[in-house]
Each structure stands twice: as structure tokens, then as C-alpha cells.
Amino acid sequence: MPRGKTVFVTGGTGHIGIAICRACHRHGARVIFSYRRQRRIAEQLLAELPGSLAVELDLLDVPAMQRAIDALYAQVGIIDVLVNNAGISQVMPLPLVEEEDVDLIMDVNIKGTFFVTKNVVKGMIRNKGGAIVNVGSIAGTRMFEVPVTYAMTKAAIHGLTFALASELKRFGIRVNSVVPGLIDGGVGEGVPEALKKDFVAHCAVGRTGRADEVAETICFLASDKSSYINGQNIAIDGGI
Ligand SMILES: NC(=O)c1ccc[n+]([C@@H]2O[C@H](COP(=O)([O-])OP(=O)(O)OC[C@H]3O[C@@H](n4cnc5c(N)ncnc54)[C@H](OP(=O)(O)O)[C@@H]3O)[C@@H](O)[C@H]2O)c1
């Protein structure tokens, strides 16, 4: 597991983010996480996870994000693993979606993820190695009644994973993504009851997932135990 590695988790104060931070810490990693609005949760997590570090970061502010990541490298020297977890959803029917809604979700889920990655990767290249785990979604890979804007941004995460894995192979950097199904809490909270039932009816395990189940898979992909897994989308959906 990612013992001894420095892991940077974006959106570390969100539902799945907290579980990722806890799991990586439990497996012996040094945990750095970003938060945006949830300073109180960030402080609680810092107290809970000795040796961890919190960085204030808004994916919508690319120049400030770049400065924050430069400052982070100056402080810690190395980031072995990047977990691109921060993201938003928009529960609204297609006819109600306006241009600013599309801009927002694309800016956070795609552009923000891209620039965090670009800035962290510069240090990984300097340090000649690393692993990146992107958090995609079943919304981007399978046909379900999910918000269209969310689905298209999550589909982009899988394209990002393939192209990055290919471009970064020469630097010893592996890139994979996890593809969670419907997970209790977080962005899954806004999913209407009827759609939750639809998901469970299609799921072989017969239930929604838990954040810790996503987190454990991410820890595995972050660690050298997955050294021969690269450019993959790993489904965590109970079997759909
Ligand atoms: N829950 C599910 O069913 C499910 C299923 C598949 C995939 N996922 C994916 O899992 C990831 C985590 O989601 P979650 O369910 O844990 O939701 P969540 O609890 O809402 O967490 C989302 C995290 O992203 C951060 N974030 C949002 N906008 C940001 C911005 N502009 N800049 C920086 N950080 C920002 C949030 O910070 P603030 O709270 O401070 O804004 C929060 O920490 C997302 O990528 C989501 O798409 C979730």
C-alpha cells in the first residue's frame, strides 16, 4: 500500500475525499489534501491524521492553484501520488441547463483537474516517477439517467487518463482512474430515490457503494502493488 509515499488528494474534505485521506494515512502515506470551503473539516482532518497537510485550493482559480502547488513543492519536495478527486455534479434536467452551468461544471471537473495535474506532474517528472488516480464515474461510462453535464465531464476524465498514461509512461508515471457507481453521500446525495432504486436493481451486489470501498481501491492504485496497472478505468460499482 502507499506506505512512505506522499499523496496529494484534491477535495479532501468531501465525502469520498475524507475516506481517501483516512485510508492513505492508515496505509502509511503522508497525506496532503486540498479543501475549498470546508476549513473546519480540514482542521478536524489535520488533527485526526498526524503529519498531514492541508492546502486551500479552488479549481476555478488556475493561477492561484498553480502558485499553491509551487508552494507545496517548495515545502514538501516531492509528491508521489496525485488523486484527482474534487468534482461537482448538477442535478437538473437538460432543458433547464444554461451556458453558465455548462461552463461551471466543465471548469471544475475538466479544466480544474487538467491544471492541477499539469502542475503536479511537473514535479513528478523532476522526481522521475509517480502515480495519478483520477476519480471518474459510472455516469461517464454507462447508460444511466444521470445529469448530462456531469456525465460528459466524467467521460472526459477517462480520455484524460488514457492520454496522460500514454504521454507520461516515459517518466515512470502511471495513470489510472476509478469509476465508482452510486456511492452513499457526497454528489450521490442529490440523486432522486427512483434512480437510486434503478441503480440497485442493476447492481449485482444489490446495494449502493461506500466511500471507503472507493478509497481502498485508490490506495491500491496509488501503491507499487499495482505497478503493472496503467491507463485503466477500474469500476467500483458492485457489478453492473
Ligand atoms: N458520490 C458518488 O456517488 C460518486 C459517484 C461517482 C463519482 N463520484 C466522484 O467522486 C468525487 C468526490 O465526490 P463526493 O461524492 O465525495 O462529493 P463531495 O462530498 O461533494 O466532494 C466534492 C469535493 O470536491 C471539492 N470541490 C468542488 N468544487 C471545487 C472547486 N471549485 N475547487 C476545489 N475543490 C472543489 C469540494 O470542496 P467544497 O465542498 O469545499 O466545495 C469537495 O471537497 C467527485 O469527483 C465525484 O464526481 C462520486
PDBQT file of the ligand as one rigid body, heavy atoms in Angstrom, charges set to zero:
ROOT
HETATM    1  N1  LIG A 301     -20.831  10.091  -4.500  1.00  0.00    +0.000 N 
HETATM    2  C1  LIG A 301     -20.989   9.411  -5.619  1.00  0.00    +0.000 C 
HETATM    3  O1  LIG A 301     -21.979   8.690  -5.803  1.00  0.00    +0.000 OA
HETATM    4  C2  LIG A 301     -19.940   9.465  -6.694  1.00  0.00    +0.000 A 
HETATM    5  C3  LIG A 301     -20.007   8.513  -7.717  1.00  0.00    +0.000 A 
HETATM    6  C4  LIG A 301     -19.064   8.552  -8.735  1.00  0.00    +0.000 A 
HETATM    7  C5  LIG A 301     -18.065   9.511  -8.708  1.00  0.00    +0.000 A 
HETATM    8  N2  LIG A 301     -18.024  10.421  -7.690  1.00  0.00    +0.000 N 
HETATM    9  C6  LIG A 301     -16.950  11.412  -7.752  1.00  0.00    +0.000 C 
HETATM   10  O2  LIG A 301     -16.242  11.391  -6.528  1.00  0.00    +0.000 OA
HETATM   11  C7  LIG A 301     -15.621  12.661  -6.323  1.00  0.00    +0.000 C 
HETATM   12  C8  LIG A 301     -15.923  13.135  -4.911  1.00  0.00    +0.000 C 
HETATM   13  O3  LIG A 301     -17.323  13.337  -4.797  1.00  0.00    +0.000 OA
HETATM   14  P1  LIG A 301     -18.124  13.214  -3.422  1.00  0.00    +0.000 P 
HETATM   15  O4  LIG A 301     -19.256  12.295  -3.673  1.00  0.00    +0.000 OA
HETATM   16  O5  LIG A 301     -17.200  12.963  -2.291  1.00  0.00    +0.000 OA
HETATM   17  O6  LIG A 301     -18.751  14.688  -3.352  1.00  0.00    +0.000 OA
HETATM   18  P2  LIG A 301     -18.499  15.871  -2.306  1.00  0.00    +0.000 P 
HETATM   19  O7  LIG A 301     -18.682  15.365  -0.911  1.00  0.00    +0.000 OA
HETATM   20  O8  LIG A 301     -19.383  16.973  -2.766  1.00  0.00    +0.000 OA
HETATM   21  O9  LIG A 301     -16.979  16.246  -2.505  1.00  0.00    +0.000 OA
HETATM   22  C9  LIG A 301     -16.542  17.008  -3.603  1.00  0.00    +0.000 C 
HETATM   23  C10 LIG A 301     -15.231  17.672  -3.238  1.00  0.00    +0.000 C 
HETATM   24  O10 LIG A 301     -14.802  18.474  -4.348  1.00  0.00    +0.000 OA
HETATM   25  C11 LIG A 301     -14.474  19.766  -3.871  1.00  0.00    +0.000 C 
HETATM   26  N3  LIG A 301     -14.695  20.811  -4.867  1.00  0.00    +0.000 N 
HETATM   27  C12 LIG A 301     -15.834  21.129  -5.513  1.00  0.00    +0.000 A 
HETATM   28  N4  LIG A 301     -15.645  22.205  -6.300  1.00  0.00    +0.000 NA
HETATM   29  C13 LIG A 301     -14.351  22.573  -6.138  1.00  0.00    +0.000 A 
HETATM   30  C14 LIG A 301     -13.552  23.621  -6.649  1.00  0.00    +0.000 A 
HETATM   31  N5  LIG A 301     -14.044  24.555  -7.481  1.00  0.00    +0.000 N 
HETATM   32  N6  LIG A 301     -12.267  23.699  -6.257  1.00  0.00    +0.000 NA
HETATM   33  C15 LIG A 301     -11.742  22.801  -5.399  1.00  0.00    +0.000 A 
HETATM   34  N7  LIG A 301     -12.451  21.793  -4.844  1.00  0.00    +0.000 NA
HETATM   35  C16 LIG A 301     -13.742  21.689  -5.218  1.00  0.00    +0.000 A 
HETATM   36  C17 LIG A 301     -15.424  20.000  -2.701  1.00  0.00    +0.000 C 
HETATM   37  O11 LIG A 301     -14.941  21.043  -1.890  1.00  0.00    +0.000 OA
HETATM   38  P3  LIG A 301     -16.005  22.099  -1.274  1.00  0.00    +0.000 P 
HETATM   39  O12 LIG A 301     -17.011  21.261  -0.526  1.00  0.00    +0.000 OA
HETATM   40  O13 LIG A 301     -15.198  22.945  -0.393  1.00  0.00    +0.000 OA
HETATM   41  O14 LIG A 301     -16.601  22.799  -2.455  1.00  0.00    +0.000 OA
HETATM   42  C18 LIG A 301     -15.383  18.623  -2.043  1.00  0.00    +0.000 C 
HETATM   43  O15 LIG A 301     -14.255  18.502  -1.219  1.00  0.00    +0.000 OA
HETATM   44  C19 LIG A 301     -16.171  13.587  -7.413  1.00  0.00    +0.000 C 
HETATM   45  O16 LIG A 301     -15.224  13.689  -8.449  1.00  0.00    +0.000 OA
HETATM   46  C20 LIG A 301     -17.415  12.847  -7.898  1.00  0.00    +0.000 C 
HETATM   47  O17 LIG A 301     -17.739  13.154  -9.217  1.00  0.00    +0.000 OA
HETATM   48  C21 LIG A 301     -18.927  10.412  -6.693  1.00  0.00    +0.000 A 
ENDROOT
TORSDOF 0
